């Protein structure tokens, strides 16, 4: 139990009615989860406005309510706090409730359209290898050292973040690495957190269903850097043309990394193949089992963060070559008959282009490349024809299929995708709505030496259809096909 007044430190409370000294058991923003003794924070979310459920929260036992607009009728015995921004207040309150855990370890946030999960995963592996107790928050999984905690969002809500960070502190973690999505920045899910550093990977066409314009999307990423303290570091990918924008107004110490541009941390890709890559980093050659120029950039980013966190360069390089990428990110499976199968999370035009260009650059050219790809429902429709166009231009054969249709008709999504196929490529394009059948067809068409790319879902273990998540795993489908042949 904590005093409400202590939880409200740092929150701009415009008005309070009731007992600020009242004790609260938990900070809650979903009225369905309220238990006796909680403080309910009414946040206007994308799906519902918490202000509509203040009465319900009190009925369930909330002793205090924090909101932007007070209810017409104040219930006696309940403490009400009026704030300007309840989403920001929630972040501050969650941090205070857990005794500001982000200040008790070195927290680094990774943002950008592509590469976040891989970089966070690699940093977590690296710092464990360096002998530190380390935590991570990522799309795939949250980890406290080696303990896994599953998650549904790139960045969970403010209360969940602080709860996990508190668990990391209690487990003795020295460092934590966290994916920071544009949604998390705009929705104030990271409010109240203290970052030791931040890294920007790149920014491409994504999430415009939410942000509406590319400028708005860039601004969301930029705000993360704008809010950094002067003691923090900010490192950006100099190879991305929007990198400079991220640093325009930040007070943090500024650094850059790049494979092609002048930068503080420079690297060069020497060789690339399906068995791994060779690169020059800080004037030293090293090998990695990871594949592709984008992963060379990811490894360089990891090196930059580690050095900025005062780690020994030689020791970092020594461990860097043994790191493995995140699940479902250019994950290669070899079939018994010699077909190279690649599972990748690429679900944006740019990410798919990067993966297909990587395959193009390292393939012999004599084999057939078959790409199985879809597009998510209830998301930016303008990406759909782009994804199909890129797949058809950079593959020998394409099978368009379902991704996560969500509430949409899968056939309507595929219709949007087909609009991007140039007539010259139509003869090499199949449309198979059922994703499992699409993968099976690709495998049946392939022979030894061919390459199959299954793109879009990567690590996901489900397919979301009409609000229900059905078990589905691209990698497992491939493994079953290997065993059945």
C-alpha positions in Angstrom: 0.0 0.0 0.0 1.2 3.5 -0.8 -0.2 7.0 -0.1 -1.9 8.6 -3.0 0.0 11.8 -2.5 3.3 10.0 -2.9 2.1 8.3 -6.1 1.1 11.7 -7.5 4.6 13.2 -7.2 5.6 14.7 -10.5 2.0 14.8 -11.7 0.5 18.2 -12.4 -2.7 17.9 -10.3 -5.0 20.8 -11.0 -7.5 20.0 -8.3 -8.0 17.4 -5.6 -11.2 16.6 -3.7 -10.9 14.2 -0.7 -8.1 12.7 1.2 -4.7 12.8 -0.5 -3.3 10.7 2.3 -5.5 7.7 1.5 -3.7 4.4 0.9 -4.0 2.7 -2.4 -3.3 -0.9 -3.3 -2.7 -0.7 -7.0 -2.7 1.8 -9.9 -5.3 0.6 -12.5 -6.5 2.1 -15.8 -8.9 -0.7 -16.9 -12.1 -0.5 -14.8 -12.6 -4.3 -15.3 -9.4 -5.0 -13.3 -10.2 -2.7 -10.3 -10.1 -4.3 -6.9 -10.9 -2.8 -3.5 -8.4 -0.2 -2.5 -7.1 0.7 -6.0 -6.7 4.1 -7.6 -8.4 4.2 -11.0 -6.8 6.4 -13.7 -9.4 7.4 -16.4 -7.5 7.5 -19.7 -9.1 8.3 -23.1 -7.8 5.3 -25.1 -8.1 4.4 -28.8 -11.0 2.0 -28.2 -12.7 3.5 -25.2 -12.6 6.5 -22.8 -11.9 5.5 -19.2 -13.9 8.5 -18.0 -17.1 6.6 -18.9 -16.2 3.9 -16.4 -15.3 6.0 -13.3 -18.6 5.0 -11.6 -18.0 1.4 -12.4 -14.5 1.6 -10.9 -15.8 3.1 -7.7 -18.5 0.4 -7.5 -15.8 -2.2 -7.7 -13.9 -0.7 -4.8 -11.6 2.1 -6.1 -10.8 4.5 -3.3 -9.5 7.2 -5.6 -10.0 8.4 -9.2 -7.6 10.4 -11.3 -9.1 12.0 -14.4 -9.1 14.9 -16.8 -12.8 15.7 -16.3 -14.5 15.3 -13.0 -17.8 13.5 -12.9 -20.9 15.7 -12.3 -21.6 13.9 -9.0 -18.7 13.3 -6.7 -19.2 10.2 -4.4 -18.6 10.9 -0.7 -15.5 9.1 0.7 -13.8 8.9 -2.7 -10.8 11.0 -3.5 -10.8 12.7 -6.9 -7.8 14.2 -8.6 -8.1 16.3 -11.7 -5.1 16.4 -14.1 -4.4 17.9 -17.5 -3.2 14.7 -19.1 -4.3 11.4 -17.5 -2.2 9.3 -19.8 1.0 11.1 -18.6 -0.3 10.9 -15.1 -0.7 7.2 -15.4 3.0 6.8 -16.4 4.2 9.0 -13.6 2.0 7.2 -11.0 3.0 3.8 -12.2 6.7 4.8 -11.9 6.1 6.2 -8.4 4.1 3.2 -7.3 7.0 0.9 -8.1 9.6 3.3 -6.6 10.9 4.6 -9.9 12.6 1.3 -11.1 14.0 2.9 -14.3 16.3 5.0 -12.2 17.8 2.0 -10.5 19.2 0.4 -13.6 20.5 1.6 -17.0 17.6 1.5 -19.4 18.2 1.9 -23.1 15.3 2.3 -25.6 15.4 1.2 -29.2 13.1 2.8 -31.7 12.6 2.7 -35.5 10.5 0.9 -38.0 12.8 -2.1 -38.5 15.4 -3.8 -36.4 14.1 -3.0 -32.9 13.4 -6.6 -31.8 16.7 -7.9 -33.2 18.8 -5.2 -31.6 17.1 -5.5 -28.2 17.5 -9.3 -28.3 21.2 -9.1 -29.3 21.9 -6.5 -26.5 20.2 -8.7 -24.0 22.3 -11.7 -25.1 25.5 -9.6 -25.2 25.2 -8.1 -21.7 24.4 -11.5 -20.2 27.5 -12.8 -21.9 29.5 -9.9 -20.5 28.4 -11.1 -17.0 25.7 -8.6 -16.2 22.2 -9.4 -14.9 20.1 -8.0 -17.7 16.4 -7.5 -18.7 14.6 -6.9 -22.0 11.2 -5.8 -23.2 10.4 -6.7 -26.8 7.7 -7.6 -29.2 8.4 -11.3 -28.8 9.0 -11.7 -25.1 10.0 -9.8 -22.0 12.9 -11.3 -20.0 14.3 -10.8 -16.6 17.7 -12.4 -17.0 16.7 -15.8 -18.5 13.1 -15.8 -17.2 10.6 -15.2 -20.0 7.4 -13.2 -19.7 5.1 -13.3 -22.8 3.7 -10.0 -24.2 1.1 -9.0 -26.7 2.4 -5.5 -27.6 5.6 -3.9 -28.8 5.5 -1.8 -25.7 3.1 -2.8 -23.0 1.1 -0.3 -20.9 2.8 2.0 -18.4 1.8 -0.1 -15.3 3.1 -3.3 -16.9 6.3 -1.7 -18.0 7.1 -0.5 -14.5 6.0 -3.8 -12.9 8.5 -5.7 -15.2 11.2 -3.1 -14.5 10.6 -3.5 -10.8 11.0 -7.2 -11.2 14.3 -6.6 -13.0 15.5 -4.4 -10.1 14.5 -7.0 -7.6 16.4 -9.6 -9.6 19.5 -7.5 -9.4 19.6 -6.4 -13.1 22.2 -3.8 -14.0 20.9 -3.1 -17.5 17.6 -3.2 -19.4 16.9 -2.9 -23.1 13.5 -2.0 -24.4 11.7 -1.6 -27.7 10.0 1.8 -27.9 7.2 2.0 -30.5 5.7 5.2 -31.9 2.4 4.2 -30.3 4.0 4.0 -26.9 5.4 7.5 -27.2 2.2 9.1 -28.4 0.1 7.2 -25.8 2.5 8.2 -23.0 3.2 4.6 -22.1 6.9 5.6 -21.4 6.0 8.7 -19.3 7.9 8.7 -16.1 10.7 6.4 -17.3 14.3 7.6 -17.1 16.4 6.4 -20.1 20.2 6.1 -20.0 20.2 6.0 -23.8 18.2 5.8 -27.0 18.9 4.4 -30.4 17.1 5.1 -33.7 17.4 2.4 -36.5 15.4 3.8 -39.4 12.0 5.0 -40.4 9.9 3.8 -43.3 6.2 3.5 -44.3 4.4 2.0 -41.4 1.6 2.5 -38.9 -0.1 5.1 -41.0 -3.4 3.6 -40.1 -2.7 5.1 -36.6 -0.5 8.1 -37.3 -2.3 9.2 -40.5 0.7 11.0 -42.0 4.3 10.2 -42.3 5.2 13.5 -40.7 3.1 12.5 -37.7 4.9 9.1 -37.5 8.3 10.8 -37.6 7.2 13.3 -34.9 6.3 10.4 -32.6 9.7 8.9 -32.9 11.4 12.3 -32.5 9.5 13.0 -29.3 11.3 10.1 -27.6 14.6 11.8 -28.3 13.3 15.3 -27.5 12.4 14.1 -23.9 15.9 12.6 -23.1 17.9 14.1 -20.3 21.2 15.8 -20.9 23.0 12.9 -19.2 21.6 10.4 -21.7 23.1 9.4 -25.0 21.2 9.4 -28.4 22.6 7.3 -31.2 21.1 7.3 -34.7 21.6 5.3 -37.9 23.5 7.8 -40.2 22.5 5.6 -43.2 18.8 6.7 -42.7 17.9 10.1 -44.3 15.7 11.0 -41.3 18.3 10.3 -38.7 19.2 14.0 -38.3 15.6 14.9 -37.5 15.7 12.7 -34.4 18.6 14.7 -33.0 17.4 18.2 -33.8 16.0 19.1 -30.3 17.4 16.5 -28.0 19.5 17.5 -25.0 21.2 14.1 -24.9 24.8 13.5 -26.1 24.6 12.8 -29.9 26.3 9.9 -31.7 25.8 8.1 -35.0 26.6 4.7 -36.6 26.6 3.6 -40.2 27.8 1.2 -42.9 27.7 3.7 -45.8 27.9 7.1 -44.2 30.4 9.0 -42.1 29.6 8.3 -38.5 31.0 7.9 -35.0 30.7 4.2 -35.2 31.5 2.7 -38.7 31.3 -0.7 -40.1 31.7 -2.4 -43.5 30.1 -5.6 -44.8 32.8 -7.8 -46.4 31.0 -11.0 -47.2 27.5 -12.3 -47.0 26.0 -15.8 -47.4 23.3 -18.1 -46.1 25.8 -19.4 -43.5 26.6 -16.0 -42.1 28.4 -12.7 -42.7 31.9 -11.3 -42.4 32.3 -7.6 -41.5 34.8 -5.0 -40.5 33.9 -3.2 -37.3 36.2 -0.7 -35.6 39.0 -1.8 -38.0 38.7 -5.4 -36.9 37.2 -8.3 -38.9 34.7 -10.6 -37.3 32.2 -13.3 -38.3 28.5 -13.6 -37.4 26.1 -16.4 -38.1 23.5 -13.7 -38.9 22.7 -12.9 -42.6 22.3 -9.7 -44.6 23.3 -6.1 -44.7 20.5 -5.1 -42.4 21.9 -7.4 -39.8 25.3 -6.0 -40.3 23.7 -2.6 -39.4 22.0 -4.2 -36.4 25.3 -5.6 -35.1 27.0 -2.2 -35.6 24.1 -0.6 -33.6 24.6 -3.2 -30.8 28.3 -2.4 -30.7 27.7 1.3 -30.5 25.3 1.0 -27.6 27.6 -1.3 -25.7 30.6 1.1 -26.1 28.4 4.0 -25.1 27.5 2.0 -22.0 31.2 1.9 -21.2 31.9 -1.7 -22.1 35.4 -2.8 -23.2 35.6 -2.8 -27.0 37.7 -6.0 -27.3 35.4 -7.9 -25.0 32.3 -6.7 -26.9 33.7 -7.8 -30.2 34.7 -11.2 -28.8 31.1 -11.9 -27.7 29.4 -10.2 -30.7 30.3 -13.0 -33.1 28.5 -15.6 -31.0 25.1 -13.8 -30.8 22.0 -15.2 -32.5 19.2 -13.1 -33.9 15.6 -12.9 -32.7 13.1 -15.7 -33.5 11.4 -15.2 -36.8 13.9 -12.6 -38.1 15.6 -14.0 -41.2 15.4 -17.4 -39.6 16.8 -20.1 -41.9 15.6 -23.7 -42.0 17.2 -26.3 -44.3 14.8 -29.0 -45.6 16.1 -32.6 -45.8 16.2 -32.3 -49.6 18.2 -29.1 -49.6 15.5 -26.4 -49.9 16.4 -23.2 -48.1 13.4 -21.9 -46.1 13.4 -18.4 -44.5 10.9 -17.2 -42.0 10.8 -13.5 -41.5 8.6 -11.0 -39.8 8.8 -8.5 -42.7 5.4 -6.9 -42.9 6.2 -3.5 -44.3 7.2 -2.7 -47.9 10.7 -1.6 -46.8 11.3 -4.6 -44.6 10.2 -7.0 -47.3 12.4 -5.2 -49.8 15.4 -5.5 -47.5 14.9 -9.2 -47.0 14.4 -9.9 -50.7 17.4 -7.8 -51.7 19.5 -9.6 -49.2 18.4 -12.9 -50.7 19.1 -11.6 -54.2 22.6 -10.4 -53.2 23.7 -13.8 -51.8 21.8 -16.3 -54.0 23.5 -17.9 -57.1 20.7 -16.9 -59.4 20.2 -20.4 -60.8 17.6 -21.4 -58.1 14.0 -20.4 -57.9 12.9 -17.9 -55.2 9.3 -18.4 -54.0 7.8 -15.8 -51.7 4.7 -16.4 -49.6 3.4 -13.2 -48.3 0.1 -11.4 -47.1 -0.9 -8.2 -45.4 -2.6 -7.6 -42.1 -6.2 -6.6 -41.8 -7.4 -3.4 -40.1 -4.1 -1.7 -40.9 -2.8 0.7 -43.5 -4.3 -0.4 -46.8 -1.9 1.6 -48.9 0.9 -0.9 -48.0 -0.9 -3.9 -49.6 -0.3 -3.3 -53.3 3.3 -2.1 -52.4 4.0 -5.3 -50.6 2.7 -7.4 -53.5 4.6 -5.3 -56.1 7.9 -5.7 -54.2 7.4 -9.4 -53.8 6.6 -10.0 -57.5 9.6 -7.8 -58.7 12.2 -9.5 -56.5 11.0 -13.1 -56.6 10.6 -15.7 -59.3 7.2 -16.8 -58.0 4.8 -15.3 -55.5 2.0 -16.8 -53.5 -0.3 -14.1 -52.0 -2.1 -15.4 -48.9 -3.7 -14.4 -45.6 -1.6 -12.8 -42.8 -3.7 -11.7 -39.8 -7.0 -10.6 -41.5 -8.4 -9.5 -38.1 -11.9 -8.2 -38.7 -11.5 -7.9 -42.5 -12.5 -10.3 -45.3 -9.2 -12.0 -46.3 -10.4 -11.9 -50.0 -10.8 -8.1 -49.8 -7.2 -7.8 -48.5 -5.9 -10.0 -51.3 -7.9 -8.0 -53.8 -6.0 -4.9 -52.6 -2.7 -6.7 -52.9 -3.3 -8.0 -56.4 -3.7 -4.4 -57.6 0.1 -4.0 -57.1 1.1 -6.8 -59.4 2.4 -5.7 -62.7 0.8 -7.6 -65.7 4.2 -9.0 -66.6 4.4 -10.8 -63.2 0.8 -12.1 -63.1 1.7 -15.4 -64.7 4.1 -16.1 -61.8 1.6 -15.2 -59.1 -0.7 -17.5 -57.2 -3.4 -16.4 -54.8 -4.2 -19.0 -52.0 -6.2 -17.6 -49.1 -5.4 -20.4 -46.6 -1.9 -19.7 -45.3 -1.1 -23.3 -44.5 -2.1 -24.3 -48.0 0.0 -21.5 -49.4 3.1 -22.6 -47.6 2.5 -26.3 -48.6 2.1 -25.2 -52.2 5.4 -23.3 -52.1 7.1 -26.3 -50.7 5.6 -28.6 -53.3 6.8 -26.3 -56.1 10.4 -26.1 -54.8 13.3 -28.5 -55.5 16.7 -28.9 -54.0 18.6 -25.6 -54.0 15.5 -23.4 -54.3 14.6 -20.7 -51.7 11.3 -20.2 -50.0 10.6 -17.0 -48.1 7.6 -17.0 -45.8 7.1 -13.4 -44.8 4.9 -11.3 -42.5 4.4 -13.2 -39.3 7.8 -14.4 -38.2 7.8 -15.3 -34.5 3.9 -15.1 -34.2 2.3 -18.3 -33.0 -1.3 -17.3 -34.0 -3.4 -16.1 -36.8 -6.1 -13.5 -35.9 -9.4 -14.0 -37.6 -12.6 -12.2 -36.6 -11.3 -11.4 -33.1 -10.1 -14.9 -32.4 -6.4 -15.9 -32.3 -6.0 -19.4 -33.7 -2.8 -21.3 -33.2 -0.5 -20.9 -36.2 3.2 -21.0 -36.6 4.9 -20.5 -40.1 8.0 -22.3 -38.8 6.1 -25.2 -37.4 4.2 -25.7 -40.7 7.5 -25.9 -42.5 9.0 -28.4 -40.0 5.9 -30.6 -40.4 6.4 -30.5 -44.2 10.0 -31.5 -43.7 8.9 -34.5 -41.7 6.2 -35.6 -44.1 8.4 -35.8 -47.1 
